[in-house]
Amino acid sequence: MNPDLLLTENQDVLVAALIEKHLPQPVTVSWDEVTRSQVIEVSLQVQDPFERGANYTVAGSKVILTFPLTGTSDMLAYRASTYSYSSMRGEVSGNAIVLEVADRTLTAEVVQSRIDQLRQDIDKRAGWANEDLRRFTEVAKEELKSLYLSRKERILHDREVEEALGIPVRSSDARRQPVPACRKQVALETRRAQAEFVPEPELAEAIYREVLDVVQSWARSLERTPKTSNKLDEEELRDLLLGTLNGYWSGAAGGELFNGSGKTDILIRFNNRNVFIAECKIWRGRKTASEAIGQLLSYLVWRDTKAAIVMFIKTADPAVTMERLHAAVESHPQYVLTKDSTEPQKQVDYVFTADTEGRRISLAIIPVIVRP
């Protein structure tokens, strides 16, 4: 991979693109979308009960059933860590499972019985294979992240050496090879022509997570006093959060202090530039999320900048509202990726494209339920 692309691309986006491009996809069968052929007459071979090993021909009927499947069909041929010695029922043909049912006296009951047997067998095999794939994918993600960080460190070290040498680089007319296209949903963007990459200060991932943990703890505390918090407006809720953040760090961040600035609710500044930005909003529909994301993206200028939206929810059905919130975030035109989340009711992490150069930002959405 081109070193400038590796240095400027968001780690999670890069890993997701490689996973989607090179790993199989979980396989599922759409049992409710079955189609069939016409019932046709066929000749069937039947074992002769009176002469051992002999067969004779009888008239019968046959129907062919087709069940579409999604994902990587070869997964059904994979021998999973849990497996069966018996042969698989049905056959994989392209992106479908094909089942032929033939009998001397074909009935709807016979066909349905064979379908039930097929479904039980295929669902079991797909489940085994998909579980192996899930476990392997988690291992692969961690390995890729480790490789990414290792190479990034080496590239930056080499560039520090180049700078220390102070010797001009021999010119070359060799053109840069294009980056292979990845899947559309999680793509590695080609940056427009610009000066050689120079590392920019950023909020370290560990500090970013620490900030978010404090915000989450504050949010859970606020949810335990709904009668009080429900009376507060956006600005008052924001000021409470600012007080918590400044009190927690107690000036230890030096010049990187939490403060409100203009239309920006919460930010950390470094050398007069925004490094971490958060917006506090009260949910008033999908437009609220879209506007908050738009505000954040307009403020951000740093590579791999960290950001967050604290969304206060005062609706009668918070669970439905949170589903609508996350759907609104993923429908934004600059949305790239949703990271895995075990507790979406507390926080979901996303990746967005921040500008025309394809710079990425990490965006955390933290819902806070404040209602009596």
Backbone hydrogen bonds in HBPLUS format (Angstrom, degrees):
<---DONOR---> <-ACCEPTOR-->    atom                        ^
c    i                          cat <-CA-CA->   ^        H-A-AA   ^      H-
h    n   atom  resd res      DA  || num        DHA   H-A  angle D-A-AA Bond
n    s   type  num  typ     dist DA aas  dist angle  dist       angle   num
A0005-LEU N   A0002-ASN O   3.10 MM   3  5.40 121.8  2.45 105.3 119.4     1
A0006-LEU N   A0002-ASN O   3.06 MM   4  6.39 159.4  2.10 155.1 161.5     2
A0007-LEU N   A0003-PRO O   2.92 MM   4  6.13 155.6  1.98 149.8 156.1     3
A0008-THR N   A0004-ASP O   3.05 MM   4  6.13 145.4  2.17 140.1 148.6     4
A0009-GLU N   A0005-LEU O   2.91 MM   4  5.79 134.9  2.12 148.6 157.7     5
A0014-LEU N   A0010-ASN O   2.97 MM   4  6.18 164.6  2.00 159.0 163.6     6
A0015-VAL N   A0011-GLN O   2.98 MM   4  6.19 166.8  2.00 154.6 157.7     7
A0016-ALA N   A0012-ASP O   2.96 MM   4  6.04 163.0  1.99 144.3 149.6     8
A0017-ALA N   A0013-VAL O   2.94 MM   4  6.10 156.5  1.99 149.7 155.7     9
A0018-LEU N   A0014-LEU O   3.11 MM   4  6.37 160.0  2.15 150.3 155.1    10
A0019-ILE N   A0015-VAL O   2.93 MM   4  6.14 160.8  1.97 154.0 159.7    11
A0020-GLU N   A0016-ALA O   2.95 MM   4  6.11 165.4  1.97 150.0 153.7    12
A0021-LYS N   A0017-ALA O   2.96 MM   4  6.05 150.3  2.05 142.7 151.2    13
A0022-HIS N   A0018-LEU O   3.01 MM   4  5.99 160.8  2.04 150.1 154.0    14
A0023-LEU N   A0019-ILE O   2.98 MM   4  5.44 153.0  2.05 143.8 148.4    15
A0072-THR N   A0025-GLN O   3.17 MM  47  5.18 170.7  2.18 129.0 127.5    16
A0028-THR N   A0070-THR O   3.03 MM  42  5.43 155.8  2.09 142.9 148.7    17
A0070-THR N   A0028-THR O   2.87 MM  42  5.43 157.9  1.92 157.2 164.7    18
A0030-SER N   A0068-PRO O   2.83 MM  38  5.60 171.4  1.84 166.0 169.1    19
A0033-GLU N   A0030-SER O   3.14 MM   3  5.59 159.6  2.19 112.3 118.6    20
A0035-THR N   A0066-THR O   3.02 MM  31  5.32 156.7  2.07 147.1 154.6    21
A0066-THR N   A0035-THR O   2.82 MM  31  5.32 164.4  1.85 156.3 157.8    22
A0037-SER N   A0064-ILE O   2.89 MM  27  5.28 138.0  2.07 143.2 155.6    23
A0040-ILE N   A0062-LYS O   2.94 MM  22  5.43 162.0  1.98 155.4 157.4    24
A0062-LYS N   A0040-ILE O   2.89 MM  22  5.43 149.1  1.99 150.8 159.9    25
A0042-VAL N   A0060-GLY O   2.96 MM  18  5.24 167.0  1.98 128.0 130.3    26
A0060-GLY N   A0042-VAL O   2.84 MM  18  5.24 147.0  1.95 163.7 159.2    27
A0044-LEU N   A0058-VAL O   2.80 MM  14  5.30 169.3  1.81 158.9 162.0    28
A0058-VAL N   A0044-LEU O   2.88 MM  14  5.30 155.6  1.94 149.0 157.2    29
A0046-VAL N   A0056-TYR O   2.82 MM  10  5.40 174.6  1.83 162.1 163.9    30
A0056-TYR N   A0046-VAL O   2.79 MM  10  5.40 154.6  1.86 151.5 159.5    31
A0048-ASP N   A0054-ALA O   2.72 MM   6  5.40 174.9  1.72 146.7 147.0    32
A0054-ALA N   A0051-GLU O   3.16 MM   3  5.66 162.6  2.19 134.0 135.3    33
A0061-SER N   A0103-ASP O   2.94 MM  42  5.73 164.5  1.97 155.1 157.1    34
A0103-ASP N   A0061-SER O   3.01 MM  42  5.73 152.8  2.09 156.7 165.3    35
A0063-VAL N   A0101-VAL O   2.96 MM  38  5.48 153.0  2.03 147.1 155.3    36
A0101-VAL N   A0063-VAL O   2.95 MM  38  5.48 174.2  1.95 166.7 168.6    37
A0065-LEU N   A0099-LEU O   2.78 MM  34  5.08 175.1  1.78 157.6 157.9    38
A0099-LEU N   A0065-LEU O   2.86 MM  34  5.08 163.9  1.89 148.4 153.4    39
A0067-PHE N   A0097-ILE O   2.84 MM  30  5.04 163.1  1.87 150.2 156.0    40
A0097-ILE N   A0067-PHE O   2.77 MM  30  5.04 158.7  1.82 145.1 151.2    41
A0069-LEU N   A0095-ASN O   2.97 MM  26  5.42 165.1  1.99 131.0 129.3    42
A0075-MET N   A0072-THR O   2.99 MM   3  5.76 163.1  2.01 121.5 127.0    43
A0076-LEU N   A0073-SER O   3.05 MM   3  5.97 160.8  2.09 125.4 128.6    44
A0077-ALA N   A0074-ASP O   2.95 MM   3  5.28 147.0  2.06 107.6 117.6    45
A0078-TYR N   A0075-MET O   3.18 MM   3  5.04 151.8  2.26  96.5 105.1    46
A0091-GLU N   A0098-VAL O   2.94 MM   7  5.21 154.3  2.01 143.9 152.4    47
A0098-VAL N   A0091-GLU O   2.75 MM   7  5.21 168.3  1.76 157.7 161.6    48
A0093-SER N   A0096-ALA O   2.89 MM   3  5.40 168.0  1.90 153.2 157.3    49
A0111-VAL N   A0107-THR O   3.09 MM   4  6.43 163.6  2.12 152.3 156.0    50
A0112-GLN N   A0108-ALA O   2.92 MM   4  6.08 164.3  1.94 148.5 153.0    51
A0113-SER N   A0109-GLU O   2.96 MM   4  6.07 152.1  2.04 142.2 149.8    52
A0114-ARG N   A0110-VAL O   3.11 MM   4  6.40 155.4  2.17 148.1 153.8    53
A0115-ILE N   A0111-VAL O   2.95 MM   4  6.26 151.5  2.03 148.6 157.4    54
A0116-ASP N   A0112-GLN O   2.94 MM   4  6.17 158.8  1.99 148.7 153.7    55
A0117-GLN N   A0113-SER O   3.07 MM   4  6.33 155.9  2.13 145.1 151.3    56
A0118-LEU N   A0114-ARG O   2.93 MM   4  6.13 158.9  1.97 146.2 152.1    57
A0119-ARG N   A0115-ILE O   2.86 MM   4  6.06 168.2  1.87 157.0 159.9    58
A0120-GLN N   A0116-ASP O   3.03 MM   4  6.16 162.5  2.06 146.3 151.0    59
A0121-ASP N   A0117-GLN O   3.10 MM   4  6.26 158.3  2.15 145.6 151.3    60
A0122-ILE N   A0118-LEU O   2.86 MM   4  6.05 174.2  1.86 165.3 166.1    61
A0123-ASP N   A0119-ARG O   2.94 MM   4  5.81 164.6  1.96 147.7 152.9    62
A0124-LYS N   A0120-GLN O   3.29 MM   4  6.21 150.3  2.38 133.1 140.6    63
A0125-ARG N   A0121-ASP O   3.11 MM   4  6.38 162.6  2.14 149.4 153.6    64
A0126-ALA N   A0122-ILE O   2.79 MM   4  5.93 167.0  1.80 159.2 163.2    65
A0127-GLY N   A0123-ASP O   2.94 MM   4  5.93 152.1  2.02 137.3 145.2    66
A0128-TRP N   A0124-LYS O   3.11 MM   4  6.39 156.7  2.17 146.7 151.9    67
A0129-ALA N   A0125-ARG O   3.05 MM   4  6.29 169.3  2.07 152.3 154.9    68
A0130-ASN N   A0126-ALA O   2.81 MM   4  5.87 165.5  1.83 153.0 157.7    69
A0131-GLU N   A0127-GLY O   3.04 MM   4  6.06 150.7  2.13 141.6 148.7    70
A0132-ASP N   A0128-TRP O   3.14 MM   4  6.43 157.4  2.20 146.9 152.6    71
A0133-LEU N   A0129-ALA O   2.95 MM   4  6.24 157.2  2.01 149.1 155.8    72
A0134-ARG N   A0130-ASN O   2.86 MM   4  6.08 152.8  1.94 143.2 150.6    73
A0135-ARG N   A0131-GLU O   3.05 MM   4  6.30 164.5  2.08 150.6 153.6    74
A0136-PHE N   A0132-ASP O   2.94 MM   4  6.14 163.7  1.97 150.8 155.9    75
A0137-THR N   A0133-LEU O   2.81 MM   4  5.92 155.9  1.87 149.6 156.4    76
A0138-GLU N   A0134-ARG O   3.21 MM   4  6.48 155.2  2.27 147.1 151.9    77
A0139-VAL N   A0135-ARG O   3.27 MM   4  6.61 157.4  2.32 146.4 152.0    78
A0140-ALA N   A0136-PHE O   2.79 MM   4  6.05 160.4  1.82 154.6 160.9    79
A0141-LYS N   A0137-THR O   2.85 MM   4  6.05 156.4  1.91 150.9 156.5    80
A0142-GLU N   A0138-GLU O   3.27 MM   4  6.50 164.7  2.29 145.7 148.5    81
A0143-GLU N   A0139-VAL O   3.00 MM   4  6.24 157.8  2.05 150.5 157.1    82
A0144-LEU N   A0140-ALA O   2.84 MM   4  6.02 160.6  1.88 152.8 158.0    83
A0145-LYS N   A0141-LYS O   2.93 MM   4  6.16 157.3  1.98 149.8 156.2    84
A0146-SER N   A0142-GLU O   3.02 MM   4  6.22 154.1  2.09 142.9 149.8    85
A0147-LEU N   A0143-GLU O   2.93 MM   4  6.22 158.1  1.98 149.4 155.3    86
A0148-TYR N   A0144-LEU O   2.80 MM   4  5.97 156.2  1.85 148.8 155.9    87
A0149-LEU N   A0145-LYS O   2.97 MM   4  6.17 168.4  1.98 151.9 153.9    88
A0150-SER N   A0146-SER O   2.97 MM   4  6.11 156.5  2.03 145.9 152.9    89
A0151-ARG N   A0147-LEU O   2.94 MM   4  6.12 164.8  1.96 150.6 154.2    90
A0152-LYS N   A0148-TYR O   2.87 MM   4  6.01 160.3  1.90 151.8 158.3    91
A0153-GLU N   A0149-LEU O   2.98 MM   4  6.08 160.1  2.02 144.6 149.5    92
A0154-ARG N   A0150-SER O   3.09 MM   4  6.33 153.2  2.16 141.5 148.9    93
A0155-ILE N   A0151-ARG O   2.85 MM   4  6.10 162.0  1.88 156.8 160.8    94
A0156-LEU N   A0152-LYS O   3.02 MM   4  6.21 168.8  2.03 153.2 156.0    95
A0157-HIS N   A0153-GLU O   2.97 MM   4  6.11 152.8  2.05 142.2 150.2    96
A0158-ASP N   A0154-ARG O   2.91 MM   4  6.15 160.7  1.94 150.1 155.1    97
A0159-ARG N   A0155-ILE O   3.01 MM   4  6.30 148.7  2.11 146.5 155.1    98
A0160-GLU N   A0156-LEU O   3.00 MM   4  6.27 143.0  2.14 141.5 151.5    99
A0160-GLU N   A0157-HIS O   3.09 MM   3  5.08 121.9  2.45  94.2 109.2   100
A0161-VAL N   A0157-HIS O   3.01 MM   4  6.38 149.9  2.11 148.4 156.8   101
A0162-GLU N   A0158-ASP O   2.95 MM   4  6.28 156.7  2.01 145.2 151.3   102
A0163-GLU N   A0159-ARG O   2.97 MM   4  6.16 157.8  2.02 142.3 147.8   103
A0164-ALA N   A0160-GLU O   2.95 MM   4  6.17 152.2  2.03 143.2 151.1   104
A0165-LEU N   A0161-VAL O   2.96 MM   4  6.21 142.7  2.11 150.2 159.9   105
A0208-TYR N   A0204-ALA O   2.91 MM   4  6.18 163.8  1.94 158.3 163.7   106
A0209-ARG N   A0205-GLU O   2.90 MM   4  6.14 161.0  1.94 153.3 157.3   107
A0210-GLU N   A0206-ALA O   3.02 MM   4  6.23 146.9  2.13 138.2 147.7   108
A0211-VAL N   A0207-ILE O   2.86 MM   4  6.19 156.1  1.91 154.8 160.7   109
A0212-LEU N   A0208-TYR O   3.00 MM   4  6.31 163.4  2.03 150.7 154.9   110
A0213-ASP N   A0209-ARG O   2.86 MM   4  6.05 151.1  1.95 145.2 153.3   111
A0214-VAL N   A0210-GLU O   3.08 MM   4  6.34 155.0  2.14 147.4 153.1   112
A0215-VAL N   A0211-VAL O   3.00 MM   4  6.33 158.7  2.05 150.4 156.7   113
A0216-GLN N   A0212-LEU O   2.84 MM   4  6.06 157.8  1.89 149.2 155.4   114
A0217-SER N   A0213-ASP O   2.93 MM   4  6.15 160.5  1.97 148.0 152.9   115
A0218-TRP N   A0214-VAL O   2.93 MM   4  6.14 159.0  1.97 148.9 154.9   116
A0219-ALA N   A0215-VAL O   2.85 MM   4  6.08 153.2  1.92 146.3 154.2   117
A0220-ARG N   A0216-GLN O   2.90 MM   4  6.20 162.6  1.93 157.1 160.0   118
A0221-SER N   A0217-SER O   3.04 MM   4  6.24 154.8  2.11 144.5 151.5   119
A0222-LEU N   A0218-TRP O   2.92 MM   4  6.18 152.5  1.99 147.2 155.1   120
A0223-GLU N   A0219-ALA O   2.96 MM   4  6.25 149.9  2.05 148.4 156.6   121
A0224-ARG N   A0221-SER O   3.17 MM   3  5.35 140.6  2.33  98.7 109.7   122
A0225-THR N   A0222-LEU O   3.06 MM   3  5.50 163.6  2.08 113.2 118.4   123
A0228-THR N   A0225-THR O   3.20 MM   3  5.72 133.8  2.42 111.1 121.9   124
A0229-SER N   A0225-THR O   3.07 MM   4  6.27 175.8  2.07 161.1 161.9   125
A0230-ASN N   A0226-PRO O   2.90 MM   4  5.62 154.8  1.97 143.7 149.0   126
A0231-LYS N   A0228-THR O   3.21 MM   3  5.75 152.7  2.29 111.3 118.7   127
A0232-LEU N   A0229-SER O   3.13 MM   3  5.46 158.2  2.18 110.6 117.2   128
A0237-LEU N   A0233-ASP O   2.97 MM   4  6.18 159.5  2.01 158.0 164.0   129
A0238-ARG N   A0234-GLU O   2.90 MM   4  6.10 155.8  1.96 148.8 156.2   130
A0239-ASP N   A0235-GLU O   2.94 MM   4  6.18 156.0  2.00 146.7 152.6   131
A0240-LEU N   A0236-GLU O   3.10 MM   4  6.35 150.3  2.19 142.0 149.4   132
A0241-LEU N   A0237-LEU O   3.13 MM   4  6.44 157.3  2.18 147.5 153.0   133
A0242-LEU N   A0238-ARG O   2.89 MM   4  6.21 158.3  1.94 153.1 159.7   134
A0243-GLY N   A0239-ASP O   3.00 MM   4  6.19 158.7  2.05 145.8 150.8   135
A0244-THR N   A0240-LEU O   3.11 MM   4  6.42 152.7  2.19 144.3 151.5   136
A0245-LEU N   A0241-LEU O   2.95 MM   4  6.24 164.3  1.98 156.7 160.2   137
A0246-ASN N   A0242-LEU O   2.93 MM   4  6.13 174.1  1.94 159.2 160.6   138
A0247-GLY N   A0243-GLY O   2.92 MM   4  5.90 150.2  2.01 140.0 149.0   139
A0248-TYR N   A0244-THR O   2.88 MM   4  6.01 147.6  1.99 145.6 154.1   140
A0249-TRP N   A0245-LEU O   3.14 MM   4  6.41 167.8  2.15 154.6 156.1   141
A0250-SER N   A0246-ASN O   2.81 MM   4  5.59 138.9  1.98 135.8 148.1   142
A0252-ALA N   A0249-TRP O   2.79 MM   3  5.39 167.0  1.81 127.5 131.8   143
A0254-GLY N   A0251-GLY O   3.08 MM   3  5.65 159.3  2.13 120.6 122.5   144
A0256-GLU N   A0253-ALA O   2.99 MM   3  5.14 160.2  2.03 130.3 127.5   145
A0261-SER N   A0264-THR O   3.16 MM   3  5.30 162.0  2.20 150.8 155.3   146
A0264-THR N   A0261-SER O   2.92 MM   3  5.30 144.1  2.05 142.9 139.3   147
A0266-ILE N   A0278-ALA O   3.08 MM  12  4.97 153.5  2.15 151.9 148.2   148
A0278-ALA N   A0266-ILE O   2.75 MM  12  4.97 155.3  1.81 149.4 149.0   149
A0268-ILE N   A0276-PHE O   2.74 MM   8  4.94 143.4  1.87 142.4 147.6   150
A0275-VAL N   A0268-ILE O   2.85 MM   7  5.62 174.6  1.85 168.0 166.2   151
A0276-PHE N   A0268-ILE O   3.42 MM   8  4.94 162.8  2.45 126.7 130.7   152
A0270-PHE N   A0273-ARG O   2.77 MM   3  5.24 158.5  1.81 150.2 156.8   153
A0273-ARG N   A0270-PHE O   2.99 MM   3  5.24 143.2  2.13 105.5 116.5   154
A0277-ILE N   A0306-LYS O   3.32 MM  29  6.85 151.1  2.41 142.9 149.7   155
A0308-ALA N   A0277-ILE O   2.99 MM  31  6.53 139.9  2.15 146.7 154.8   156
A0279-GLU N   A0308-ALA O   3.00 MM  29  6.53 148.0  2.11 146.2 154.3   157
A0310-VAL N   A0279-GLU O   2.82 MM  31  6.17 162.1  1.85 162.4 168.4   158
A0281-LYS N   A0310-VAL O   2.97 MM  29  6.34 162.9  2.00 157.9 161.9   159
A0312-PHE N   A0281-LYS O   2.67 MM  31  6.01 166.7  1.69 164.9 166.5   160
A0283-TRP N   A0312-PHE O   2.85 MM  29  6.00 166.4  1.87 162.3 164.3   161
A0288-THR N   A0285-GLY O   2.90 MM   3  5.62 144.6  2.03 119.5 128.4   162
A0290-SER N   A0286-ARG O   3.18 MM   4  6.52 166.9  2.20 155.6 159.2   163
A0291-GLU N   A0287-LYS O   2.91 MM   4  6.02 163.6  1.93 151.5 155.4   164
A0292-ALA N   A0288-THR O   3.03 MM   4  6.16 157.5  2.08 145.8 152.3   165
A0293-ILE N   A0289-ALA O   2.98 MM   4  6.18 163.5  2.01 154.2 158.0   166
A0294-GLY N   A0290-SER O   2.98 MM   4  6.15 159.7  2.02 145.0 151.2   167
A0295-GLN N   A0291-GLU O   2.90 MM   4  6.15 153.9  1.97 147.6 154.1   168
A0296-LEU N   A0292-ALA O   3.05 MM   4  6.32 165.5  2.07 149.9 153.2   169
A0297-LEU N   A0293-ILE O   2.92 MM   4  6.14 168.5  1.94 158.6 161.4   170
A0298-SER N   A0294-GLY O   3.06 MM   4  6.18 144.3  2.19 140.9 150.2   171
A0299-TYR N   A0295-GLN O   3.20 MM   4  6.48 131.8  2.44 142.7 155.0   172
A0299-TYR N   A0296-LEU O   3.04 MM   3  5.25 137.5  2.23 101.5 113.4   173
A0300-LEU N   A0296-LEU O   3.18 MM   4  6.35 139.2  2.35 149.8 160.6   174
A0362-SER N   A0305-THR O   3.12 MM  57  6.52 153.4  2.19 157.5 165.2   175
A0307-ALA N   A0362-SER O   2.85 MM  55  6.07 145.3  1.97 166.7 175.9   176
A0364-ALA N   A0307-ALA O   3.05 MM  57  6.45 157.1  2.11 134.7 139.0   177
A0309-ILE N   A0364-ALA O   2.83 MM  55  6.30 152.7  1.90 163.4 170.8   178
A0366-ILE N   A0309-ILE O   2.88 MM  57  6.16 172.7  1.88 165.5 167.7   179
A0311-MET N   A0366-ILE O   2.99 MM  55  6.10 148.1  2.09 133.2 143.4   180
A0368-VAL N   A0311-MET O   2.77 MM  57  5.95 155.6  1.83 157.9 154.2   181
A0313-ILE N   A0368-VAL O   2.75 MM  55  5.89 167.5  1.77 156.7 158.0   182
A0370-VAL N   A0313-ILE O   2.93 MM  57  5.86 160.1  1.97 143.9 150.5   183
A0321-THR N   A0317-ASP O   3.19 MM   4  6.44 160.9  2.22 151.1 157.0   184
A0322-MET N   A0318-PRO O   2.84 MM   4  6.07 154.5  1.90 153.9 159.6   185
A0323-GLU N   A0319-ALA O   3.18 MM   4  6.48 151.3  2.26 143.5 150.8   186
A0324-ARG N   A0320-VAL O   3.04 MM   4  6.37 156.6  2.09 149.0 155.3   187
A0325-LEU N   A0321-THR O   2.79 MM   4  6.05 147.4  1.90 146.3 156.7   188
A0326-HIS N   A0322-MET O   2.99 MM   4  6.22 168.6  2.00 152.5 153.1   189
A0327-ALA N   A0323-GLU O   3.00 MM   4  6.15 152.7  2.08 143.5 151.8   190
A0328-ALA N   A0324-ARG O   2.91 MM   4  6.04 149.9  2.00 142.3 150.1   191
A0329-VAL N   A0325-LEU O   3.03 MM   4  6.37 152.5  2.11 148.5 156.1   192
A0330-GLU N   A0326-HIS O   3.09 MM   4  6.31 162.9  2.12 147.3 150.9   193
A0331-SER N   A0327-ALA O   3.14 MM   4  6.26 124.3  2.46 136.4 149.7   194
A0331-SER N   A0328-ALA O   3.29 MM   3  5.18 141.3  2.45  93.6 104.3   195
A0332-HIS N   A0329-VAL O   3.22 MM   3  5.59 164.2  2.24 110.4 115.1   196
A0335-TYR N   A0332-HIS O   3.03 MM   3  5.38 166.7  2.05 120.8 122.7   197
A0353-THR N   A0334-GLN O   2.95 MM  19  5.35 161.6  1.98 152.8 158.6   198
A0336-VAL N   A0351-VAL O   2.96 MM  15  5.51 146.3  2.07 164.1 155.8   199
A0337-LEU N   A0351-VAL O   3.28 MM  14  5.08 157.6  2.33 136.0 137.5   200
A0351-VAL N   A0337-LEU O   2.87 MM  14  5.08 144.9  1.99 148.2 149.6   201
A0339-LYS N   A0349-ASP O   2.89 MM  10  5.45 163.8  1.91 152.1 156.2   202
A0346-LYS N   A0343-GLU O   2.93 MM   3  5.63 163.8  1.95 121.6 127.1   203
A0347-GLN N   A0343-GLU O   3.17 MM   4  6.48 164.3  2.19 155.5 160.1   204
A0348-VAL N   A0365-ILE O   3.12 MM  17  5.39 152.1  2.20 141.4 149.9   205
A0365-ILE N   A0348-VAL O   2.90 MM  17  5.39 167.2  1.91 156.8 160.7   206
A0350-TYR N   A0363-LEU O   2.69 MM  13  5.06 160.0  1.72 150.9 158.2   207
A0363-LEU N   A0350-TYR O   2.90 MM  13  5.06 171.4  1.91 139.3 142.2   208
A0352-PHE N   A0361-ILE O   3.06 MM   9  5.36 157.9  2.11 147.2 154.3   209
A0361-ILE N   A0352-PHE O   2.87 MM   9  5.36 146.9  1.98 147.6 154.9   210
A0354-ALA N   A0359-ARG O   2.55 MM   5  5.37 171.5  1.56 165.3 168.3   211
A0358-GLY N   A0355-ASP O   3.01 MM   3  5.55 161.6  2.05 116.6 121.1   212
